[in-house]
Amino acid sequence: MTAAEDGTVGPYALLEEIGRGSTATVYRARPTGGGADVALKLLRPDLALVESAVTMFADEARIAARITHPNVVRVLGTGEHQGTPYIVQELVEGLSLGELQTRAQERARRIELGTLLAVLAQAAEGLHAAHETRDALGAPSNIVHRDVKPHNVLSGLDGRVRVVDFGVAAARDRSTRTATGATKGTLAYLAPEQILSPREVDRRADIWALGVMAFEAITGQRLFFDKMEGVTIWNVVHREIPALPADGSVPEAVTQVVSRCLSRSREQRPASAAAVAEVLESEAAALGSGGLEPIARLTRELA
């Protein structure tokens, strides 16, 4: 019987599976001694026997726990059950940005531009907090998420947006290192340098991914994705990047900041995710979507 099959993991009762990735499964769980539900991320039992996988999982917990910000999912603790490590995180009741877009499309519903900008602005705030995180001695942690995508941006029923999943994040003191030539992340959202020079990635790769998410959310069209991975890679590195609509439907400030995020020259991108958030927040407010309520309302209606 595995840790997941016996109904409990450490002092937590597993209630339902809420997510599954290549290395771990996420459950809604409840403390057996009482208390609020949490999200429990459990490493796959077979990977619990692989030292590098266990170390990488521990890196994820340690890096994410260091980031304290309302727009990043909080790590509440870690543990091990029957030899399998797990991470306990705050449970976000809501939908990912990807789920919001999919459900809106299924219902032939258009998400207001201001609300999309507000979601993206909060995601940018969370990423900036990660980028600016320092260790216990005050030294920069140099955290780069490296897998920014709609699935990893959670929109809560409370209107708060949180960035999640630092499983492949880079950090100055990470124990596990990417092998030479290896690429981490989801191809359609990778910055060109993540493909061409993965050892030289910094926070500007996450800013590129913000630009990809913004372009796709605003237009409803994929930017680089193709069913063939090789074509997706070619698109990221070489495809001419189209501009956002110039018909007045998108504020000029948004068009400019998204275009800068999508510059293949890292030096031309915004200096920080906070700079991106500032523009998106301002334009969301101008469109009547400031604050948490528009996001909360949208999430409740589509959940």
GUDRENTOR-113725 format. One record per residue: residue in one letter; chain; x negated, y, z of N, C-alpha, C in turn. Coordinates in steps of 0.1 Angstrom, whole numbers. Atoms other than C-alpha are relative to their C-alpha. Layout:
# GUDRENTOR-113725
[a,A,[X,Y,Z],[X,Y,Z],[X,Y,Z]]
...
This chain:
# GUDRENTOR-113725
[m,A,[-9,-12,0],[0,0,0],[-9,12,0]]
[t,A,[8,-12,1],[-15,34,-10],[6,10,10]]
[a,A,[-4,-11,-9],[-13,66,11],[13,5,-4]]
[a,A,[-13,-6,5],[15,79,-11],[11,-9,1]]
[e,A,[-11,10,0],[35,47,-11],[6,-2,14]]
[d,A,[-5,3,-13],[38,44,27],[9,11,6]]
[g,A,[-10,-10,-4],[58,76,29],[-6,11,9]]
[t,A,[7,-11,-8],[33,96,51],[-14,1,-5]]
[v,A,[15,-3,2],[-1,112,46],[-4,8,13]]
[g,A,[4,-6,-12],[-17,120,79],[13,4,8]]
[p,A,[-12,-4,-8],[8,140,100],[11,6,-8]]
[y,A,[-10,-5,9],[30,147,70],[9,-11,-6]]
[a,A,[-9,9,7],[61,129,56],[1,5,-14]]
[l,A,[-1,-4,14],[61,130,18],[15,-1,-4]]
[l,A,[-14,-1,3],[95,141,5],[3,-2,-15]]
[e,A,[-2,2,14],[91,143,-33],[-13,5,-7]]
[e,A,[11,-5,8],[65,147,-60],[4,12,-7]]
[i,A,[-4,-13,7],[64,182,-74],[-10,4,-11]]
[g,A,[10,-3,10],[33,181,-96],[-10,-11,-1]]
[r,A,[9,10,2],[8,158,-111],[-11,5,-11]]
[g,A,[11,-4,9],[-26,165,-127],[-9,-12,-3]]
[s,A,[9,10,4],[-55,145,-140],[-8,-6,12]]
[t,A,[7,4,-12],[-71,142,-105],[8,-1,12]]
[a,A,[-8,0,-13],[-44,147,-79],[15,1,-3]]
[t,A,[-15,-1,0],[-7,146,-72],[4,9,11]]
[v,A,[-5,-10,-10],[12,174,-53],[14,-5,4]]
[y,A,[-13,4,-6],[40,165,-30],[6,12,9]]
[r,A,[-6,-8,-11],[65,185,-10],[0,-9,12]]
[a,A,[2,8,-12],[58,173,25],[5,8,12]]
[r,A,[-5,-6,-12],[71,180,60],[-8,-5,12]]
[p,A,[7,5,-12],[51,179,93],[9,-9,8]]
[t,A,[-9,9,-8],[63,149,112],[3,5,14]]
[g,A,[-3,-5,-12],[62,169,143],[9,12,-1]]
[g,A,[-9,-11,2],[85,195,128],[-7,12,-6]]
[g,A,[6,-12,6],[79,228,109],[4,1,-14]]
[a,A,[-4,-3,14],[82,243,75],[-7,-10,-10]]
[d,A,[5,8,11],[77,222,43],[-13,6,-5]]
[v,A,[12,-4,6],[43,224,27],[-2,-7,-14]]
[a,A,[4,8,12],[27,214,-6],[-13,-7,3]]
[l,A,[11,9,-3],[3,185,-1],[-6,-5,-13]]
[k,A,[7,4,12],[-22,179,-28],[-9,-12,4]]
[l,A,[6,12,-3],[-35,143,-27],[-9,-5,-11]]
[l,A,[9,5,10],[-66,131,-46],[5,-14,-4]]
[r,A,[-4,14,4],[-59,100,-67],[-8,-10,7]]
[p,A,[7,10,-8],[-68,69,-47],[-13,-5,-7]]
[d,A,[11,5,7],[-91,56,-74],[-12,10,0]]
[l,A,[10,-10,0],[-110,89,-74],[-6,2,14]]
[a,A,[5,-1,-14],[-114,87,-36],[-13,-8,1]]
[l,A,[12,8,0],[-141,62,-44],[-12,5,-8]]
[v,A,[10,-6,9],[-160,85,-67],[-6,12,7]]
[e,A,[6,-11,-8],[-184,108,-48],[1,13,-6]]
[s,A,[0,-14,6],[-185,136,-73],[14,5,0]]
[a,A,[-13,-5,-1],[-147,137,-74],[4,5,14]]
[v,A,[-3,-4,-14],[-144,139,-36],[-7,13,3]]
[t,A,[8,-13,-3],[-171,167,-35],[7,11,-8]]
[m,A,[-7,-10,8],[-152,186,-63],[13,4,7]]
[f,A,[-12,-3,-6],[-120,183,-44],[-2,8,13]]
[a,A,[4,-8,-12],[-137,196,-12],[-4,14,-4]]
[d,A,[4,-14,5],[-151,225,-32],[13,8,-2]]
[e,A,[-12,-7,2],[-116,234,-43],[6,5,12]]
[a,A,[-6,-4,-13],[-103,235,-8],[-7,11,7]]
[r,A,[8,-10,-6],[-132,255,5],[1,13,-7]]
[i,A,[0,-12,8],[-131,280,-23],[14,7,1]]
[a,A,[-14,-5,-1],[-93,285,-22],[3,6,14]]
[a,A,[-2,-4,-14],[-93,288,16],[-6,13,3]]
[r,A,[7,-13,-2],[-117,317,14],[8,12,-5]]
[i,A,[-7,-11,6],[-93,338,-6],[13,3,8]]
[t,A,[-11,-4,-8],[-68,357,15],[7,12,-7]]
[h,A,[-7,-10,7],[-43,376,-5],[15,-5,-3]]
[p,A,[-14,4,2],[-4,376,-10],[2,-6,-14]]
[n,A,[-2,5,14],[-9,367,-47],[-8,-12,-3]]
[v,A,[7,12,2],[-29,336,-41],[6,-10,10]]
[v,A,[-5,11,-9],[-15,303,-27],[-10,-2,12]]
[r,A,[9,2,-12],[-28,299,9],[-3,-15,2]]
[v,A,[4,13,-4],[-47,268,19],[2,0,15]]
[l,A,[-3,1,-14],[-34,257,53],[-8,-10,8]]
[g,A,[9,10,-6],[-57,228,60],[-4,-11,-9]]
[t,A,[4,11,8],[-73,197,48],[0,-13,9]]
[g,A,[1,12,-8],[-75,161,59],[-3,-12,-9]]
[e,A,[3,12,7],[-81,125,49],[10,-11,6]]
[h,A,[-10,10,-4],[-56,96,49],[-4,-13,-7]]
[q,A,[5,12,6],[-68,60,44],[-11,1,-10]]
[g,A,[12,-2,9],[-100,72,28],[3,10,-11]]
[t,A,[-3,-9,11],[-82,96,5],[2,15,5]]
[p,A,[-1,-14,-5],[-87,134,10],[13,7,-5]]
[y,A,[-12,-8,4],[-58,159,8],[-2,14,4]]
[i,A,[0,-15,-3],[-53,197,8],[15,4,3]]
[v,A,[-13,-5,-3],[-23,213,25],[1,15,-3]]
[q,A,[-1,-14,5],[-11,245,9],[14,5,3]]
[e,A,[-13,-6,-2],[18,269,14],[9,-5,-12]]
[l,A,[-9,4,11],[48,257,-6],[7,12,-6]]
[v,A,[-7,-11,7],[61,282,-32],[13,-6,-6]]
[e,A,[-13,4,6],[98,277,-39],[2,9,-12]]
[g,A,[-2,-8,12],[102,288,-74],[-4,-7,-13]]
[l,A,[4,5,13],[89,283,-110],[-13,6,-4]]
[s,A,[12,-6,6],[57,287,-128],[4,9,-11]]
[l,A,[-2,-9,12],[54,314,-155],[4,-9,-12]]
[g,A,[-3,8,11],[54,286,-180],[14,-6,0]]
[e,A,[-14,5,-2],[87,271,-166],[10,11,-2]]
[l,A,[-9,-12,3],[103,306,-166],[2,2,-15]]
[q,A,[-1,-2,15],[95,310,-203],[7,-11,-7]]
[t,A,[-7,11,6],[106,275,-212],[15,0,3]]
[r,A,[-14,0,-4],[139,277,-193],[8,11,-6]]
[a,A,[-7,-11,7],[147,311,-207],[2,-3,-15]]
[q,A,[-2,4,14],[141,298,-242],[11,-10,-2]]
[e,A,[-10,11,1],[162,267,-236],[14,6,1]]
[r,A,[-13,-7,-2],[191,291,-225],[2,11,-10]]
[a,A,[-1,-11,9],[185,314,-254],[1,14,7]]
[r,A,[0,-12,-8],[177,341,-229],[-13,8,-2]]
[r,A,[12,-8,1],[153,370,-233],[-4,5,14]]
[i,A,[5,-6,-13],[132,379,-202],[-4,14,-3]]
[e,A,[3,-14,1],[130,416,-198],[-15,3,0]]
[l,A,[14,-3,0],[96,430,-207],[-6,5,13]]
[g,A,[5,-5,-13],[93,449,-175],[-2,-11,10]]
[t,A,[1,11,-9],[98,417,-155],[-12,-8,-3]]
[l,A,[12,7,4],[72,399,-175],[-13,7,4]]
[l,A,[12,-8,-4],[47,427,-169],[-2,0,15]]
[a,A,[1,1,-14],[55,426,-132],[-6,-13,5]]
[v,A,[6,13,-4],[47,389,-130],[-15,0,-3]]
[l,A,[14,0,4],[15,393,-149],[-9,9,8]]
[a,A,[7,-9,-8],[5,423,-128],[-4,-7,14]]
[q,A,[3,7,-13],[8,402,-96],[-11,-11,-2]]
[a,A,[10,10,3],[-12,374,-112],[-14,7,-1]]
[a,A,[13,-7,1],[-39,399,-120],[-5,5,13]]
[e,A,[4,-4,-14],[-39,412,-84],[-6,-12,7]]
[g,A,[5,12,-6],[-44,376,-72],[-14,-4,-5]]
[l,A,[13,3,6],[-73,370,-96],[-11,10,5]]
[h,A,[10,-9,-5],[-90,402,-86],[-4,-3,14]]
[a,A,[4,3,-14],[-88,392,-49],[-10,-12,0]]
[a,A,[9,11,1],[-105,359,-59],[-14,5,-4]]
[h,A,[13,-5,6],[-132,377,-79],[-7,8,11]]
[e,A,[7,-9,-10],[-139,401,-50],[-3,-7,13]]
[t,A,[2,7,-12],[-140,374,-23],[-15,-1,4]]
[r,A,[14,1,-6],[-171,373,0],[0,-11,10]]
[d,A,[1,11,-10],[-184,345,22],[-1,6,14]]
[a,A,[0,-4,-15],[-188,346,60],[-11,10,3]]
[l,A,[12,-9,-2],[-221,366,56],[2,13,-8]]
[g,A,[-3,-12,8],[-205,392,33],[-6,0,-14]]
[a,A,[5,1,13],[-222,380,2],[11,-4,-10]]
[p,A,[-10,3,10],[-202,379,-31],[1,-15,-2]]
[s,A,[-2,14,3],[-187,344,-37],[-1,-3,-15]]
[n,A,[0,2,15],[-186,350,-75],[10,-10,-5]]
[i,A,[-10,10,4],[-154,330,-78],[6,4,-14]]
[v,A,[-7,-1,13],[-141,325,-114],[10,-11,0]]
[h,A,[-11,11,1],[-108,306,-117],[-3,-10,-11]]
[r,A,[4,8,11],[-117,292,-151],[12,-8,-6]]
[d,A,[-11,8,6],[-82,277,-157],[13,8,2]]
[v,A,[-12,-9,0],[-58,307,-158],[9,-3,-11]]
[k,A,[-10,3,10],[-27,297,-176],[14,1,6]]
[p,A,[-13,-2,-6],[11,300,-172],[4,-11,11]]
[h,A,[-3,10,-9],[13,267,-153],[-6,3,14]]
[n,A,[7,-3,-13],[-10,281,-126],[3,13,6]]
[v,A,[-6,-12,-5],[10,312,-120],[14,-3,5]]
[l,A,[-12,4,-6],[38,306,-96],[9,12,4]]
[s,A,[-9,-11,-4],[68,329,-93],[10,-5,10]]
[g,A,[-9,5,-11],[86,325,-60],[14,6,0]]
[l,A,[-13,-5,-1],[122,329,-52],[0,13,8]]
[d,A,[1,-13,-7],[110,358,-30],[-5,11,-8]]
[g,A,[5,-10,9],[97,376,-60],[-15,2,1]]
[r,A,[14,-1,-1],[61,371,-50],[-6,-10,-9]]
[v,A,[8,9,9],[37,357,-76],[-13,-4,6]]
[r,A,[12,5,-6],[9,335,-66],[-8,-8,-10]]
[v,A,[9,8,9],[-21,321,-85],[-4,-13,8]]
[v,A,[3,13,-7],[-28,284,-77],[-10,-8,-8]]
[d,A,[9,10,6],[-52,256,-85],[-14,5,-4]]
[f,A,[14,-3,2],[-89,264,-81],[-8,-12,-1]]
[g,A,[7,13,1],[-98,229,-89],[-13,0,-9]]
[v,A,[12,-1,8],[-123,239,-116],[-7,13,1]]
[a,A,[6,-13,-2],[-132,273,-102],[-15,-1,2]]
[a,A,[14,-2,-3],[-168,284,-103],[-2,9,12]]
[a,A,[3,-8,-12],[-184,299,-72],[-15,-1,2]]
[r,A,[14,0,-2],[-219,308,-62],[-5,-12,8]]
[d,A,[5,11,-8],[-221,281,-35],[8,-13,-2]]
[r,A,[-7,13,3],[-201,254,-52],[-10,-12,1]]
[s,A,[9,11,-1],[-215,220,-44],[-2,-8,-13]]
[t,A,[0,7,12],[-206,204,-77],[-2,11,-12]]
[r,A,[3,-9,11],[-219,220,-109],[5,-6,-13]]
[t,A,[-4,4,13],[-206,218,-145],[-13,-6,-7]]
[a,A,[11,6,7],[-228,195,-165],[-4,9,-12]]
[t,A,[4,-8,12],[-248,212,-193],[8,-3,-12]]
[g,A,[-8,2,12],[-226,217,-223],[15,-3,3]]
[a,A,[-14,4,-3],[-194,208,-204],[9,12,1]]
[t,A,[-9,-11,0],[-163,230,-207],[11,-3,10]]
[k,A,[-11,1,-10],[-138,235,-178],[12,9,-4]]
[g,A,[-12,-8,2],[-102,247,-182],[9,-6,-12]]
[t,A,[-9,4,10],[-74,245,-207],[-3,8,-13]]
[l,A,[6,-6,12],[-86,251,-243],[7,12,-5]]
[a,A,[-7,-11,6],[-59,275,-255],[-1,13,8]]
[y,A,[2,-12,-9],[-67,299,-226],[-14,3,3]]
[l,A,[14,-2,-2],[-104,296,-226],[-6,12,-7]]
[a,A,[8,-10,6],[-126,326,-233],[-10,-6,-10]]
[p,A,[10,5,10],[-150,322,-263],[-12,-5,7]]
[e,A,[12,4,-7],[-179,321,-239],[1,-13,8]]
[q,A,[-2,13,-8],[-164,292,-219],[-2,-12,-10]]
[i,A,[2,10,10],[-167,272,-251],[-15,0,-5]]
[l,A,[13,-2,6],[-200,286,-265],[-11,-1,11]]
[s,A,[10,-1,-10],[-219,292,-232],[6,-2,14]]
[p,A,[-7,2,-12],[-201,276,-203],[-7,3,13]]
[r,A,[8,-3,-12],[-230,282,-179],[0,15,3]]
[e,A,[1,-14,-1],[-227,319,-184],[13,7,2]]
[v,A,[-13,-6,-2],[-191,325,-174],[1,8,12]]
[d,A,[-2,-8,-11],[-181,353,-151],[15,4,0]]
[r,A,[-14,-4,-2],[-148,370,-140],[7,5,-13]]
[r,A,[-6,-5,12],[-143,384,-175],[6,-11,-8]]
[a,A,[-7,11,7],[-133,349,-187],[14,-1,5]]
[d,A,[-13,0,-5],[-103,351,-164],[8,12,-6]]
[i,A,[-7,-12,6],[-95,386,-178],[5,-3,-14]]
[w,A,[-4,4,13],[-95,371,-213],[13,-9,1]]
[a,A,[-12,9,-2],[-70,344,-201],[12,8,4]]
[l,A,[-11,-8,-2],[-48,371,-187],[5,6,-13]]
[g,A,[-4,-6,13],[-48,387,-221],[8,-10,-9]]
[v,A,[-7,10,7],[-37,354,-237],[14,-2,5]]
[m,A,[-13,2,-6],[-9,349,-212],[9,12,-3]]
[a,A,[-9,-12,3],[3,385,-217],[5,0,-14]]
[f,A,[-4,0,14],[3,382,-255],[11,-10,-2]]
[e,A,[-10,11,2],[22,349,-254],[13,3,7]]
[a,A,[-12,-3,-7],[47,361,-228],[8,11,-7]]
[i,A,[-6,-11,7],[54,393,-247],[6,-4,-13]]
[t,A,[-5,4,14],[57,378,-282],[8,-12,-1]]
[g,A,[-6,13,1],[70,344,-273],[-7,-10,-10]]
[q,A,[7,8,9],[44,329,-296],[-14,-4,5]]
[r,A,[13,5,-4],[13,308,-290],[-11,8,-7]]
[l,A,[10,-8,6],[-19,327,-297],[-11,-9,-7]]
[f,A,[11,8,5],[-46,300,-302],[3,-15,-1]]
[f,A,[-3,15,-1],[-30,266,-295],[3,-6,-13]]
[d,A,[-3,8,11],[-29,240,-321],[0,-15,5]]
[k,A,[-1,14,-4],[-20,203,-318],[-13,-7,-1]]
[m,A,[13,5,2],[-55,195,-330],[-10,8,9]]
[e,A,[9,-7,-9],[-81,204,-303],[-10,8,-8]]
[g,A,[10,-7,8],[-107,212,-329],[5,13,-6]]
[v,A,[-6,-13,6],[-84,238,-345],[2,10,11]]
[t,A,[-2,-9,-11],[-76,253,-311],[-14,7,3]]
[i,A,[14,-5,-3],[-114,257,-304],[-4,10,-11]]
[w,A,[3,-10,11],[-119,273,-338],[8,13,1]]
[n,A,[-9,-11,-2],[-90,296,-332],[-6,10,11]]
[v,A,[5,-8,-11],[-104,308,-299],[-13,7,-4]]
[v,A,[13,-5,3],[-139,314,-313],[1,10,-12]]
[h,A,[1,-7,13],[-130,327,-348],[13,7,-5]]
[r,A,[-13,-5,6],[-93,335,-354],[1,15,2]]
[e,A,[-3,-15,-2],[-84,371,-361],[11,1,10]]
[i,A,[-10,-1,-10],[-65,382,-331],[11,11,-4]]
[p,A,[-10,-9,4],[-32,398,-340],[3,10,11]]
[a,A,[-4,-10,-9],[-20,430,-324],[14,-2,5]]
[l,A,[-13,0,-4],[11,433,-303],[9,8,-9]]
[p,A,[-9,-8,9],[42,447,-321],[-2,15,2]]
[a,A,[2,-15,0],[37,483,-331],[13,7,-3]]
[d,A,[-13,-6,3],[74,490,-334],[6,8,11]]
[g,A,[-4,-8,-11],[76,508,-301],[7,-8,11]]
[s,A,[-6,9,-10],[90,478,-282],[-9,-3,12]]
[v,A,[10,2,-11],[58,475,-262],[-7,13,2]]
[p,A,[7,-13,-3],[43,505,-244],[-14,0,-5]]
[e,A,[13,-1,5],[11,517,-259],[-11,-4,10]]
[a,A,[10,4,-11],[-8,513,-226],[-1,-15,1]]
[v,A,[1,15,-1],[1,476,-225],[-7,-5,-12]]
[t,A,[7,5,12],[-9,471,-261],[-15,2,1]]
[q,A,[15,-3,-1],[-43,487,-254],[-7,-9,10]]
[v,A,[7,8,-10],[-51,468,-222],[0,-15,-4]]
[v,A,[0,14,4],[-40,434,-237],[-11,-1,-11]]
[s,A,[10,0,11],[-62,442,-268],[-14,0,6]]
[r,A,[13,0,-6],[-91,450,-246],[-3,-14,7]]
[c,A,[2,13,-6],[-86,418,-226],[-5,-11,-10]]
[l,A,[3,9,10],[-88,399,-258],[-12,3,-9]]
[s,A,[12,-3,8],[-121,414,-270],[-9,-12,2]]
[r,A,[10,10,-1],[-146,387,-279],[-13,4,6]]
[s,A,[11,-6,-7],[-172,410,-266],[4,2,15]]
[r,A,[-4,-2,-14],[-171,407,-228],[-2,14,5]]
[e,A,[3,-14,-5],[-185,442,-224],[12,9,-3]]
[q,A,[-11,-9,4],[-154,456,-241],[13,-3,8]]
[r,A,[-12,3,-8],[-129,439,-217],[0,9,12]]
[p,A,[-1,-8,-12],[-116,457,-187],[-10,-5,11]]
[a,A,[10,3,-9],[-141,458,-159],[5,-9,12]]
[s,A,[-6,8,-11],[-117,441,-134],[14,-4,-3]]
[a,A,[-14,4,1],[-84,423,-132],[9,11,7]]
[a,A,[-8,-10,-6],[-73,451,-109],[3,11,-9]]
[a,A,[-3,-11,10],[-76,476,-138],[11,-5,-9]]
[v,A,[-11,5,8],[-53,453,-158],[13,1,8]]
[a,A,[-12,0,-8],[-29,450,-129],[6,15,1]]
[e,A,[-4,-14,-2],[-28,488,-125],[9,5,-12]]
[v,A,[-8,-4,12],[-16,493,-161],[13,-7,-1]]
[l,A,[-12,8,1],[9,465,-160],[10,4,10]]
[e,A,[-9,-5,-11],[24,476,-127],[6,13,-3]]
[s,A,[-6,-13,4],[28,511,-139],[10,-1,-11]]
[e,A,[-10,1,11],[45,501,-171],[12,-8,4]]
[a,A,[-11,7,-5],[67,476,-153],[9,9,8]]
[a,A,[-8,-9,-8],[78,503,-129],[8,10,-9]]
[a,A,[-6,-9,9],[85,527,-158],[12,-6,-8]]
[l,A,[-11,7,6],[107,500,-173],[11,-4,10]]
[g,A,[-10,3,-10],[127,497,-141],[-2,-14,7]]
[s,A,[2,13,-6],[111,464,-129],[-11,0,11]]
[g,A,[9,-1,-11],[90,476,-101],[5,-8,12]]
[g,A,[-4,7,-12],[89,457,-68],[2,-15,-2]]
[l,A,[-1,15,0],[97,421,-60],[14,-4,-6]]
[e,A,[-14,5,2],[135,420,-66],[2,-4,-15]]
[p,A,[-2,5,14],[135,418,-105],[-6,-14,-2]]
[i,A,[6,13,1],[112,388,-103],[8,-10,8]]
[a,A,[-8,9,-8],[131,372,-75],[13,-4,-7]]
[r,A,[-13,2,7],[164,376,-94],[-2,-9,-12]]
[l,A,[2,9,12],[150,361,-126],[-3,-14,4]]
[t,A,[4,13,-5],[134,332,-107],[12,-8,5]]
[r,A,[-12,7,-6],[167,324,-88],[9,-4,-11]]
[e,A,[-9,3,11],[187,325,-120],[-5,-11,-9]]
[l,A,[5,11,9],[164,301,-139],[-4,-12,8]]
[a,A,[4,12,-8],[155,278,-110],[11,-11,-1]]
